[in-house]
Every structure is written in C-alpha cells, then in structure tokens.
Amino acid sequence: MQVHLKTLGCRLNEAELETWARKFRHQGHAVTAQPDEADLVVVNSCAVTEEAVRKSRKLIRRVQRSNPQAKLVVSGCYASLNPAEIKSIPGVDLLIENRDKDRLPEIVAEKLDTLSMPDTATEPGENLLFARGRQRAFIKVQDGCRYKCTFCIVTEARGEERSRPPQEIIDEINALHQQGVQEAVITGVHLGGYGSDCDSNLGQLVERLLKETSIPRLRLGSLEPWDIPDNFWSLFDNPRLMPHLHLPLQSGCDTVLRRMARRCKTAEFSSLLSEARKMIPGLNITTDIIVGFPGETDSEWQEGMDYLERLDFGHIHIFSYSPRPGTKAARLPNAVNDETRRSRSQQLHALADEMKQRCLDTMIGTQQEVLIETRSQDENGDWYWGYTPNYHRVRITASRDSLETTVTMIKITGSDSGSNLLHGEITPAA
C-alpha cells in the first residue's frame, strides 16, 4: 500500500509524522510524496488558531478531491477538538484523536484492514527522512500540558502530560543516527514538563541522551522559560548540545502577561537570558510574541517594545492575535482592532529584522560547523544550504557533491540583510 502523510502546525506534528512513516514501513507499506499515487492519506491537523482550523479543513477537502479513491484518515488537534465537524466532511474514513495518535498506524491497520504480509516489509531503518531529503529528525519525547495560558487551545486538545520512557527515546535516536541522520531535535507540547509523570526531568533526559547516543547534534525545541531545571546550563558544556534556545515570552509587558496567565515576569525573563548568555558562548535565543492581545493598550504596547529592544533576540516569531473559541482570551473585553494589530505587527517586524541582522553580523569572520542539508542551483551556479550550531541559516558557495548530509567547517564571509541569512565558504583543509 502507498501511504501519503501531510501535516500542518508545530514541530511536534512533524515528529509524529516521521514516527508514523517508520511504523507504516515496518508494516510493509511504502511512503510516497505524491498524494495522487496514495492508497491511504493521513492528515495531521492543527487548531492552534482559527486560521489553522481553516487551513486544516481546506487541506482535508483538497486531499479528498484530488484522490477520492484513497482512504482518508484525519488526526491532530482539530480532529480532537471538533470530531463531529471532521466526520461531516465527505470522504473521511477514519478519525483518530490525539489520545490515540501514538498508535495511529496500528489503529488504521485494525479499522481499515491495511495489514501487509510480513515478507513484503521494507528493510529495517528505511524511513521518511530521506524521502524528504532531510538530515534533521524531530523526536517527540512528551505530549500534553498542565498549564492554562488563556490564549491556548492546544492543552485541551492534547490532554494530560505523558512522557516517553528515556530508553525508548535513546533507541530511536541511535537508530536514526545509524541511518545517517545528523541532528535530533527534542520536542514536546510542554517540553520542560518532561518527566512530570515518571519522576524525571528534561535535564536528566538530555544528560542521558548525551551519554548514551553518539549523534553529532542534539537540539532542544521550544522551552517555557519557567521550566529550566537546576544545573541545566552545564549541559551545554558538551558541544553536541546546540547553543540555541527558543524561549517563548509572548509579551514584553507584565500586565499583558498576567492576562495571558503566563508564569514568567519580564524581570525574571531578563535575568534568565543574562545568565544563559553568560554560561553558554555563542548562544542564540529566539522567542514568540503575540501582537494585539485583548485589552493591550497603546502604553502597554510601547512598554513591551521598549523592553524587547533591550534583549537582542536572534529571531522573533510574531503572531497577530486572533480569538480562538474555547479559550479564556476569546471572552476577554476590549479587543484590539485589525488596523492597530497590523500597525503594531509592522513595528515589531522592523525591530526583529534589526535584531537578527545585528546577531548575524557578529558571526562574520567566524568558523562554524554547519550541517549541510540541501543543495540548489541558479544562474550563478551551485549552492549548499545548512545551519550553524546556534541555528542560523547559511548559504555556502561550493562545488563538491560530497558536501550534502555532512557537518562541514565553514567560514562565515558575510550576511544578507534582505533575507536574514549568512554567506559562507568551505574552510580549506590544513
């Protein structure tokens, strides 16, 4: 059977897709990048915003129209929050909610009778990553969240916190490394909550991963700033743990943070960044900011902008607030109008671009170990693309075909202010 997998949303959805691909292959199926060739299509939906719900609904309908003969399975947050709506879409054969999605290939086999004979199974180790030309794998270590940020629906969709056993994670990373994967990104809905249900924590997990795997790079996904465990910074003494942290702030104003029910004040966040930068050389810190949260006044917005200007983030993911039914924030008074949200978003994008350019400029002239991931061609010749340890994208001038999928020493020669990327060239062998 040919299986096509699609996803919307977060890195966790991407990690789940990769796990499903490995399981489907183990059952004897082939994973195809062409939806019109598929006998089975699986959509991993998203519901973090109303726009994400709209895109999920549109994707499901488009998949069904493009290949009406294929079996269609829908999972993810939209499926969990709006099961009746999903079931009403013509052509959906099976809905699998988040609480069961770790067993999705097994449930599909049971409900849709898709099991293959064992002698048709692919060789162990074959997986979706190489079909996509990827050298980085997302590893889901945890699901669910105990917190109730007022703008977030995902905690309701994902349910209680559940952590994977450490040995299972170690075995998965080692297997991927044997297949050629060079970097594992550790992800979860509430990554910092890892171990809350099994008397462990994220720091202990990372320590074991560094000791019991040999993959060249380990990277952490989004981590709430109040979740940093004791002695966490010392883990970065190991050069295999990449010096990049994504710490969502959401607002630079304490009164807005209170309405969001965030558990970190701006003073605490500043102190955390100062300590992290002191302990980890070359650390790149990125963040999320929501623009136009209900009740955000002009003075609160300006207070937040003044605060952000002092922090020098390597990148800011900017989200214009939109109400999500089912969240407390959607019921808050004094909504910010569209024009104001657009204007504030433009201001913040301009500031974020300035910050990122300053960060990139500090890297010019340095030597960086870059994970080469893709190759492209244009009228100027061949280019390779990859990421530095602190997660800046680099375009590399090179002609060696052997560069792809390798970690290579690159000299950073410049930066591009228009596209916020670095330029580099191969460092000559000594």
The 8 nearest C-alpha neighbors of each residue, nearest first, counted from 0:
[[1, 28, 38, 29, 2, 39, 37, 113],
 [0, 2, 37, 29, 38, 30, 31, 28],
 [3, 1, 30, 39, 37, 31, 40, 29],
 [2, 4, 40, 31, 34, 37, 30, 32],
 [5, 3, 41, 40, 42, 2, 16, 6],
 [6, 4, 42, 43, 41, 3, 7, 16],
 [7, 5, 43, 42, 44, 12, 13, 8],
 [6, 8, 44, 45, 43, 9, 55, 12],
 [9, 7, 45, 12, 6, 10, 44, 51],
 [8, 10, 11, 12, 13, 7, 45, 6],
 [9, 11, 13, 12, 14, 137, 186, 8],
 [10, 12, 14, 9, 13, 186, 187, 139],
 [13, 11, 15, 10, 9, 14, 16, 8],
 [12, 14, 10, 16, 11, 15, 17, 6],
 [15, 13, 137, 11, 17, 16, 12, 138],
 [14, 16, 18, 12, 13, 17, 19, 11],
 [17, 15, 13, 19, 14, 18, 20, 12],
 [16, 18, 20, 14, 19, 15, 127, 21],
 [19, 17, 15, 21, 20, 16, 22, 14],
 [18, 20, 22, 16, 17, 21, 23, 15],
 [19, 21, 17, 23, 18, 22, 127, 24],
 [20, 22, 24, 126, 18, 19, 23, 25],
 [21, 23, 25, 19, 24, 20, 26, 18],
 [24, 22, 26, 20, 25, 28, 21, 19],
 [25, 23, 28, 27, 21, 26, 22, 29],
 [24, 26, 22, 27, 23, 120, 21, 121],
 [27, 25, 23, 24, 28, 120, 115, 22],
 [120, 28, 26, 24, 25, 119, 115, 121],
 [27, 29, 24, 0, 23, 26, 1, 30],
 [30, 28, 1, 24, 2, 0, 31, 27],
 [31, 29, 2, 1, 3, 20, 28, 32],
 [32, 30, 3, 33, 2, 1, 29, 37],
 [31, 33, 3, 34, 30, 130, 4, 131],
 [34, 32, 31, 35, 36, 3, 37, 30],
 [35, 33, 37, 36, 3, 32, 40, 66],
 [34, 36, 66, 33, 37, 65, 69, 38],
 [37, 35, 34, 33, 38, 1, 31, 66],
 [38, 36, 1, 34, 2, 39, 35, 3],
 [37, 39, 69, 1, 0, 2, 70, 36],
 [38, 40, 70, 2, 69, 37, 71, 3],
 [41, 39, 3, 71, 2, 4, 70, 72],
 [40, 42, 72, 4, 73, 71, 5, 3],
 [43, 41, 73, 5, 6, 44, 4, 74],
 [44, 42, 6, 75, 74, 73, 5, 7],
 [43, 45, 75, 55, 77, 7, 42, 76],
 [44, 46, 76, 77, 8, 7, 51, 47],
 [47, 45, 77, 52, 51, 48, 76, 49],
 [46, 48, 45, 153, 51, 152, 151, 49],
 [49, 47, 51, 50, 46, 323, 52, 321],
 [48, 50, 52, 51, 323, 53, 46, 47],
 [49, 51, 53, 48, 52, 54, 46, 47],
 [52, 50, 48, 54, 46, 49, 53, 45],
 [53, 51, 46, 49, 55, 50, 54, 56],
 [52, 54, 50, 56, 51, 55, 57, 49],
 [55, 53, 57, 51, 56, 52, 58, 50],
 [56, 54, 52, 58, 57, 53, 44, 51],
 [55, 57, 53, 59, 54, 58, 52, 60],
 [56, 58, 54, 60, 55, 59, 61, 53],
 [59, 57, 61, 55, 60, 56, 54, 62],
 [60, 58, 62, 56, 61, 57, 55, 63],
 [59, 61, 63, 57, 62, 58, 64, 56],
 [60, 62, 58, 64, 63, 59, 57, 65],
 [63, 61, 65, 59, 60, 64, 58, 66],
 [62, 64, 67, 60, 61, 66, 65, 90],
 [65, 63, 61, 62, 67, 66, 60, 90],
 [64, 66, 62, 63, 61, 67, 35, 34],
 [65, 67, 63, 35, 68, 64, 69, 62],
 [66, 68, 63, 64, 69, 65, 90, 62],
 [69, 67, 66, 70, 38, 63, 39, 37],
 [70, 68, 38, 39, 67, 66, 71, 37],
 [69, 71, 39, 92, 40, 38, 68, 72],
 [72, 70, 40, 91, 92, 39, 41, 69],
 [73, 71, 41, 93, 94, 92, 40, 91],
 [74, 72, 42, 94, 41, 43, 95, 93],
 [73, 75, 95, 43, 78, 96, 94, 44],
 [76, 74, 44, 43, 78, 97, 77, 45],
 [75, 77, 79, 45, 156, 78, 46, 44],
 [78, 76, 46, 80, 45, 79, 44, 75],
 [77, 79, 82, 74, 76, 75, 81, 80],
 [80, 78, 96, 76, 77, 82, 81, 156],
 [79, 81, 77, 78, 156, 76, 82, 155],
 [80, 82, 84, 78, 83, 79, 77, 85],
 [81, 83, 78, 85, 84, 79, 80, 86],
 [84, 82, 86, 85, 81, 87, 78, 80],
 [83, 85, 87, 81, 82, 86, 88, 78],
 [86, 84, 82, 87, 83, 88, 78, 81],
 [87, 85, 83, 88, 84, 82, 91, 94],
 [86, 88, 84, 85, 89, 83, 91, 82],
 [89, 87, 86, 85, 91, 90, 84, 60],
 [90, 88, 91, 87, 86, 60, 63, 92],
 [89, 91, 92, 63, 88, 71, 67, 70],
 [92, 90, 71, 89, 93, 88, 72, 86],
 [93, 91, 71, 72, 90, 70, 94, 73],
 [92, 94, 72, 91, 73, 95, 71, 107],
 [93, 95, 73, 72, 74, 96, 78, 92],
 [96, 94, 74, 100, 73, 99, 93, 97],
 [95, 97, 79, 98, 74, 99, 78, 100],
 [98, 96, 100, 99, 75, 157, 79, 76],
 [97, 99, 96, 100, 157, 158, 101, 95],
 [100, 98, 97, 101, 96, 102, 95, 103],
 [99, 101, 103, 97, 102, 98, 95, 96],
 [100, 102, 99, 103, 98, 15, 97, 19],
 [103, 101, 100, 105, 99, 104, 106, 19],
 [102, 104, 100, 106, 105, 101, 107, 99],
 [105, 103, 107, 106, 102, 23, 108, 19],
 [104, 106, 108, 102, 107, 103, 109, 22],
 [107, 105, 109, 103, 108, 104, 110, 102],
 [108, 106, 104, 110, 109, 105, 111, 103],
 [109, 107, 113, 112, 105, 114, 106, 111],
 [108, 110, 106, 107, 112, 111, 105, 113],
 [109, 111, 107, 112, 108, 106, 93, 113],
 [112, 110, 107, 108, 113, 109, 106, 93],
 [111, 113, 108, 109, 110, 114, 107, 115],
 [112, 114, 108, 111, 115, 107, 109, 0],
 [115, 113, 108, 112, 26, 116, 27, 109],
 [116, 114, 27, 26, 117, 113, 119, 28],
 [115, 117, 118, 119, 114, 27, 120, 26],
 [118, 116, 119, 120, 115, 27, 26, 25],
 [119, 117, 120, 116, 27, 115, 121, 26],
 [120, 118, 27, 117, 116, 121, 115, 28],
 [27, 121, 119, 117, 118, 25, 26, 122],
 [122, 120, 27, 24, 25, 123, 119, 125],
 [121, 123, 125, 124, 120, 25, 24, 27],
 [124, 122, 125, 121, 25, 120, 126, 24],
 [123, 125, 126, 178, 122, 174, 175, 21],
 [124, 126, 123, 122, 121, 127, 21, 24],
 [127, 125, 21, 128, 124, 20, 129, 24],
 [126, 128, 130, 129, 20, 17, 131, 21],
 [129, 127, 133, 131, 130, 126, 132, 134],
 [128, 130, 132, 131, 127, 133, 126, 134],
 [129, 131, 127, 128, 132, 32, 126, 133],
 [132, 130, 129, 128, 133, 127, 32, 134],
 [131, 133, 129, 130, 128, 134, 373, 372],
 [134, 132, 128, 131, 135, 129, 372, 136],
 [133, 135, 180, 181, 404, 372, 182, 136],
 [134, 136, 182, 133, 183, 180, 181, 137],
 [137, 135, 183, 184, 138, 182, 134, 180],
 [138, 136, 14, 184, 183, 185, 139, 186],
 [139, 137, 185, 14, 186, 184, 140, 136],
 [138, 140, 186, 187, 14, 141, 11, 185],
 [141, 139, 163, 187, 162, 186, 138, 185],
 [140, 142, 162, 187, 161, 139, 193, 163],
 [143, 141, 188, 161, 160, 187, 162, 157],
 [142, 144, 160, 157, 159, 158, 188, 154],
 [145, 143, 160, 154, 189, 146, 159, 188],
 [144, 146, 160, 159, 147, 143, 154, 189],
 [147, 145, 144, 148, 154, 189, 260, 261],
 [146, 148, 149, 145, 154, 260, 151, 144],
 [149, 147, 260, 151, 150, 259, 261, 146],
 [148, 150, 327, 328, 259, 151, 326, 147],
 [151, 149, 328, 148, 326, 259, 327, 152],
 [152, 150, 148, 153, 149, 326, 154, 47],
 [153, 151, 155, 154, 326, 47, 156, 150],
 [152, 154, 156, 155, 151, 157, 47, 76],
 [155, 153, 157, 144, 156, 152, 158, 143],
 [156, 154, 153, 158, 152, 157, 80, 151],
 [155, 157, 153, 76, 154, 79, 80, 158],
 [158, 156, 143, 154, 155, 153, 97, 142],
 [157, 159, 143, 155, 156, 154, 160, 144],
 [160, 158, 143, 144, 161, 145, 157, 142],
 [161, 159, 143, 144, 142, 145, 158, 162],
 [160, 162, 142, 141, 143, 159, 196, 163],
 [163, 161, 141, 193, 194, 140, 164, 142],
 [162, 164, 140, 141, 165, 161, 167, 168],
 [163, 165, 167, 166, 162, 168, 140, 197],
 [166, 164, 168, 167, 169, 163, 204, 207],
 [167, 165, 169, 168, 164, 170, 171, 163],
 [166, 168, 170, 165, 164, 169, 171, 163],
 [169, 167, 171, 165, 166, 170, 172, 164],
 [168, 170, 166, 172, 171, 167, 173, 208],
 [171, 169, 173, 167, 168, 172, 166, 174],
 [170, 172, 168, 174, 169, 173, 167, 175],
 [173, 171, 175, 169, 174, 170, 176, 168],
 [172, 174, 176, 170, 175, 171, 212, 169],
 [175, 173, 171, 177, 172, 176, 170, 178],
 [176, 174, 178, 172, 177, 173, 180, 171],
 [175, 177, 180, 173, 179, 178, 174, 214],
 [176, 178, 174, 175, 179, 173, 180, 124],
 [179, 177, 175, 176, 180, 124, 174, 125],
 [178, 180, 176, 177, 181, 175, 134, 404],
 [181, 179, 176, 134, 175, 182, 178, 135],
 [182, 180, 134, 215, 214, 179, 216, 135],
 [181, 183, 216, 135, 217, 180, 136, 215],
 [184, 182, 136, 217, 135, 137, 218, 185],
 [183, 185, 218, 137, 219, 138, 217, 136],
 [186, 184, 219, 138, 220, 218, 137, 139],
 [187, 185, 139, 220, 138, 11, 190, 140],
 [186, 188, 190, 141, 189, 142, 139, 140],
 [187, 189, 142, 143, 190, 144, 141, 11],
 [190, 188, 187, 144, 192, 191, 143, 142],
 [191, 189, 187, 192, 193, 188, 222, 186],
 [190, 192, 226, 193, 189, 222, 201, 223],
 [193, 191, 190, 189, 195, 194, 200, 226],
 [194, 192, 201, 200, 191, 190, 195, 162],
 [193, 195, 199, 200, 197, 196, 198, 162],
 [194, 196, 192, 193, 197, 198, 199, 200],
 [197, 195, 194, 198, 161, 162, 160, 199],
 [196, 198, 194, 199, 195, 162, 164, 200],
 [199, 197, 194, 195, 196, 200, 193, 162],
 [198, 200, 194, 197, 195, 203, 201, 193],
 [201, 199, 194, 193, 203, 202, 204, 195],
 [200, 202, 204, 193, 203, 191, 205, 194],
 [203, 201, 205, 204, 200, 231, 228, 206],
 [202, 204, 206, 201, 200, 205, 207, 199],
 [203, 205, 201, 207, 206, 202, 208, 200],
 [206, 204, 208, 202, 207, 203, 209, 201],
 [207, 205, 203, 209, 204, 208, 202, 210],
 [206, 208, 210, 204, 205, 209, 211, 203],
 [209, 207, 205, 211, 210, 212, 206, 169],
 [208, 210, 206, 207, 211, 212, 205, 213],
 [211, 209, 207, 208, 212, 206, 213, 205],
 [210, 212, 208, 207, 209, 169, 213, 173],
 [213, 211, 208, 173, 214, 209, 210, 169],
 [212, 214, 215, 211, 173, 209, 176, 210],
 [213, 215, 176, 216, 212, 181, 182, 173],
 [216, 214, 181, 239, 213, 182, 217, 406],
 [217, 215, 182, 239, 214, 240, 181, 183],
 [218, 216, 240, 183, 182, 239, 184, 241],
 [217, 219, 184, 241, 240, 185, 183, 216],
 [220, 218, 185, 184, 186, 221, 244, 217],
 [219, 221, 186, 185, 184, 222, 245, 218],
 [220, 222, 245, 246, 219, 223, 190, 247],
 [223, 221, 246, 191, 190, 245, 224, 220],
 [222, 224, 226, 225, 246, 247, 191, 221],
 [225, 223, 226, 246, 222, 227, 268, 263],
 [226, 224, 223, 227, 263, 262, 191, 268],
 [225, 227, 191, 224, 223, 228, 222, 192],
 [226, 228, 225, 224, 231, 229, 191, 223],
 [229, 227, 231, 226, 202, 230, 201, 200],
 [228, 230, 231, 227, 202, 232, 233, 226],
 [231, 229, 232, 233, 228, 234, 202, 227],
 [230, 232, 229, 233, 228, 234, 202, 227],
 [233, 231, 234, 230, 235, 278, 275, 279],
 [232, 234, 235, 236, 231, 230, 278, 237],
 [235, 233, 232, 236, 231, 237, 206, 240],
 [234, 236, 237, 233, 240, 232, 238, 279],
 [237, 235, 234, 233, 238, 279, 232, 240],
 [236, 238, 235, 239, 240, 234, 209, 233],
 [239, 237, 240, 236, 235, 241, 242, 216],
 [238, 240, 216, 237, 215, 217, 241, 209],
 [241, 239, 217, 238, 235, 237, 218, 216],
 [240, 242, 388, 218, 243, 239, 217, 389],
 [243, 241, 282, 389, 388, 283, 240, 281],
 [242, 244, 283, 389, 282, 241, 284, 390],
 [245, 243, 284, 246, 285, 283, 219, 242],
 [244, 246, 285, 221, 286, 284, 222, 247],
 [245, 247, 286, 222, 224, 223, 244, 221],
 [248, 246, 286, 287, 249, 223, 245, 224],
 [247, 249, 250, 287, 286, 288, 246, 251],
 [250, 248, 288, 289, 287, 247, 251, 256],
 [251, 249, 252, 288, 248, 256, 289, 303],
 [250, 252, 303, 306, 307, 265, 253, 304],
 [253, 251, 303, 255, 250, 254, 302, 299],
 [252, 254, 256, 255, 264, 257, 265, 251],
 [253, 255, 257, 256, 252, 258, 299, 259],
 [254, 256, 258, 257, 253, 252, 259, 250],
 [255, 257, 253, 259, 261, 254, 258, 250],
 [258, 256, 260, 254, 259, 255, 261, 253],
 [259, 257, 255, 260, 256, 254, 149, 261],
 [258, 260, 256, 149, 257, 261, 148, 255],
 [261, 259, 257, 148, 258, 149, 256, 262],
 [260, 262, 256, 259, 263, 148, 257, 258],
 [261, 263, 260, 225, 264, 256, 257, 224],
 [264, 262, 261, 225, 267, 268, 265, 224],
 [265, 263, 267, 266, 253, 268, 262, 256],
 [264, 266, 268, 267, 269, 253, 251, 263],
 [267, 265, 269, 268, 264, 270, 263, 271],
 [268, 266, 270, 264, 265, 269, 271, 263],
 [267, 269, 265, 271, 266, 270, 264, 272],
 [270, 268, 266, 272, 271, 267, 265, 273],
 [271, 269, 273, 267, 268, 272, 274, 266],
 [270, 272, 268, 274, 269, 273, 275, 267],
 [273, 271, 275, 269, 274, 270, 276, 268],
 [272, 274, 270, 276, 271, 275, 277, 269],
 [273, 275, 277, 271, 272, 276, 270, 278],
 [276, 274, 272, 278, 277, 273, 279, 271],
 [277, 275, 279, 273, 278, 274, 282, 272],
 [276, 278, 274, 275, 279, 273, 280, 272],
 [277, 279, 275, 276, 274, 232, 280, 233],
 [280, 278, 276, 282, 277, 275, 281, 235],
 [281, 279, 282, 278, 276, 277, 242, 275],
 [280, 282, 279, 283, 242, 389, 276, 243],
 [281, 283, 242, 280, 243, 279, 276, 389],
 [282, 284, 243, 389, 313, 242, 281, 244],
 [285, 283, 244, 312, 313, 245, 243, 282],
 [286, 284, 245, 314, 313, 312, 315, 246],
 [285, 287, 247, 246, 315, 245, 248, 316],
 [288, 286, 247, 316, 249, 315, 248, 317],
 [289, 287, 249, 317, 250, 318, 248, 316],
 [288, 290, 318, 249, 319, 320, 317, 250],
 [291, 289, 319, 320, 292, 318, 344, 340],
 [290, 292, 340, 320, 335, 295, 293, 319],
 [291, 293, 295, 320, 290, 294, 289, 335],
 [294, 292, 334, 295, 333, 335, 331, 291],
 [293, 295, 333, 334, 296, 292, 332, 335],
 [296, 294, 292, 293, 291, 299, 300, 255],
 [297, 295, 299, 298, 294, 300, 335, 301],
 [296, 298, 300, 299, 301, 295, 302, 339],
 [297, 299, 301, 296, 300, 302, 295, 303],
 [300, 298, 302, 296, 301, 297, 295, 252],
 [299, 301, 297, 303, 298, 302, 296, 304],
 [300, 302, 304, 298, 303, 299, 305, 297],
 [303, 301, 299, 305, 300, 304, 252, 298],
 [302, 304, 251, 252, 306, 300, 301, 305],
 [305, 303, 301, 307, 306, 302, 308, 300],
 [306, 304, 302, 308, 303, 307, 301, 309],
 [305, 307, 303, 304, 308, 309, 251, 302],
 [308, 306, 304, 309, 310, 305, 251, 303],
 [307, 309, 305, 306, 310, 304, 311, 350],
 [308, 310, 307, 306, 311, 305, 304, 312],
 [309, 311, 307, 308, 312, 306, 269, 272],
 [312, 310, 354, 309, 308, 313, 307, 358],
 [311, 313, 314, 285, 284, 310, 354, 315],
 [312, 314, 355, 285, 284, 283, 358, 354],
 [313, 315, 285, 312, 355, 351, 316, 286],
 [316, 314, 286, 287, 285, 351, 317, 312],
 [315, 317, 287, 286, 288, 318, 314, 285],
 [318, 316, 288, 315, 287, 289, 319, 290],
 [317, 319, 289, 290, 320, 288, 316, 287],
 [318, 320, 290, 289, 291, 340, 321, 317],
 [321, 319, 291, 292, 290, 289, 318, 322],
 [320, 322, 323, 319, 48, 49, 292, 329],
 [323, 321, 329, 324, 320, 328, 49, 48],
 [322, 324, 48, 49, 329, 326, 325, 321],
 [325, 323, 326, 329, 322, 49, 152, 327],
 [324, 326, 323, 327, 152, 329, 328, 330],
 [327, 325, 328, 329, 324, 150, 149, 323],
 [328, 326, 149, 329, 330, 150, 325, 331],
 [329, 327, 149, 331, 150, 330, 326, 322],
 [328, 330, 322, 327, 326, 331, 323, 324],
 [331, 329, 328, 327, 332, 326, 322, 324],
 [330, 332, 328, 329, 293, 327, 333, 334],
 [333, 331, 334, 293, 330, 294, 329, 328],
 [334, 332, 294, 293, 335, 331, 295, 336],
 [333, 335, 293, 332, 294, 336, 292, 331],
 [336, 334, 291, 293, 333, 339, 340, 294],
 [335, 337, 339, 338, 334, 340, 291, 341],
 [338, 336, 340, 339, 341, 335, 291, 342],
 [337, 339, 341, 340, 336, 342, 335, 343],
 [340, 338, 342, 341, 337, 336, 343, 335],
 [339, 341, 337, 291, 343, 338, 342, 344],
 [342, 340, 344, 338, 339, 343, 337, 345],
 [341, 343, 339, 345, 344, 340, 338, 346],
 [344, 342, 346, 340, 345, 341, 339, 347],
 [343, 345, 341, 347, 346, 342, 340, 348],
 [344, 346, 348, 342, 343, 347, 341, 349],
 [347, 345, 343, 349, 344, 348, 342, 350],
 [346, 348, 350, 344, 349, 345, 351, 343],
 [347, 349, 351, 345, 350, 346, 344, 352],
 [348, 350, 352, 346, 347, 351, 345, 353],
 [351, 349, 347, 353, 348, 352, 354, 346],
 [350, 352, 348, 354, 353, 349, 315, 347],
 [351, 353, 355, 349, 354, 350, 348, 356],
 [354, 352, 350, 356, 351, 355, 357, 349],
 [355, 353, 351, 357, 352, 356, 311, 312],
 [354, 356, 313, 358, 352, 357, 353, 314],
 [355, 357, 359, 353, 358, 354, 360, 352],
 [358, 356, 360, 354, 355, 359, 353, 361],
 [357, 359, 355, 356, 361, 360, 313, 354],
 [360, 358, 356, 361, 362, 357, 355, 414],
 [359, 361, 357, 362, 363, 358, 356, 414],
 [360, 362, 359, 358, 363, 357, 364, 365],
 [363, 361, 360, 359, 365, 364, 411, 358],
 [364, 362, 411, 413, 360, 412, 365, 361],
 [363, 365, 411, 412, 362, 410, 366, 413],
 [366, 364, 362, 363, 411, 410, 367, 412],
 [365, 367, 410, 409, 411, 408, 364, 368],
 [368, 366, 409, 408, 369, 387, 410, 365],
 [369, 367, 408, 407, 409, 406, 387, 370],
 [370, 368, 387, 386, 407, 406, 367, 385],
 [369, 371, 406, 385, 386, 405, 372, 407],
 [372, 370, 385, 403, 404, 405, 384, 369],
 [371, 373, 385, 404, 384, 403, 134, 370],
 [374, 372, 384, 383, 371, 403, 375, 385],
 [373, 375, 383, 382, 384, 376, 403, 372],
 [376, 374, 382, 381, 383, 373, 377, 384],
 [375, 377, 381, 380, 382, 378, 374, 379],
 [378, 376, 379, 380, 381, 375, 382, 374],
 [377, 379, 380, 376, 381, 375, 382, 396],
 [380, 378, 377, 381, 376, 382, 396, 375],
 [379, 381, 377, 376, 378, 382, 375, 398],
 [382, 380, 376, 375, 398, 397, 377, 383],
 [383, 381, 375, 396, 374, 395, 376, 397],
 [382, 384, 374, 395, 373, 394, 375, 396],
 [385, 383, 394, 373, 393, 371, 372, 395],
 [384, 386, 371, 372, 370, 393, 392, 369],
 [387, 385, 392, 369, 391, 390, 370, 393],
 [386, 388, 369, 390, 391, 389, 368, 367],
 [389, 387, 241, 390, 242, 386, 368, 369],
 [390, 388, 243, 242, 387, 283, 391, 241],
 [391, 389, 387, 386, 388, 243, 392, 283],
 [392, 390, 387, 386, 389, 393, 420, 421],
 [391, 393, 386, 420, 385, 421, 390, 387],
 [394, 392, 421, 385, 422, 384, 420, 386],
 [393, 395, 384, 422, 383, 423, 421, 382],
 [396, 394, 423, 383, 424, 382, 422, 397],
 [395, 397, 424, 382, 423, 383, 394, 381],
 [398, 396, 399, 395, 382, 381, 383, 424],
 [397, 399, 400, 381, 396, 382, 402, 380],
 [400, 398, 401, 402, 397, 403, 381, 383],
 [399, 401, 402, 398, 403, 397, 374, 383],
 [400, 402, 399, 403, 405, 404, 398, 371],
 [403, 401, 400, 405, 399, 404, 371, 407],
 [402, 404, 371, 405, 401, 372, 373, 400],
 [405, 403, 371, 372, 134, 402, 370, 406],
 [406, 404, 403, 371, 402, 370, 407, 181],
 [405, 407, 370, 369, 371, 368, 408, 404],
 [408, 406, 369, 368, 405, 409, 370, 371],
 [407, 409, 368, 367, 426, 369, 425, 366],
 [410, 408, 425, 426, 367, 424, 366, 423],
 [409, 411, 366, 423, 424, 426, 365, 412],
 [412, 410, 423, 363, 364, 365, 422, 413],
 [411, 413, 423, 363, 422, 364, 410, 424],
 [414, 412, 422, 363, 421, 411, 423, 415],
 [415, 413, 421, 422, 420, 416, 359, 360],
 [414, 416, 420, 417, 419, 418, 421, 413],
 [417, 415, 419, 418, 356, 414, 420, 352],
 [418, 416, 415, 419, 420, 414, 352, 356],
 [417, 419, 420, 416, 415, 414, 421, 352],
 [420, 418, 416, 415, 417, 356, 355, 421],
 [421, 419, 415, 392, 418, 414, 393, 422],
 [420, 422, 414, 393, 413, 392, 394, 415],
 [423, 421, 394, 413, 393, 414, 412, 411],
 [424, 422, 411, 395, 412, 410, 409, 394],
 [423, 425, 395, 396, 410, 409, 426, 411],
 [424, 426, 409, 427, 410, 408, 423, 397],
 [425, 427, 409, 410, 408, 424, 428, 366],
 [428, 426, 425, 429, 408, 409, 424, 410],
 [427, 429, 426, 425, 408, 407, 409, 410],
 [428, 427, 426, 408, 425, 409, 366, 410]]
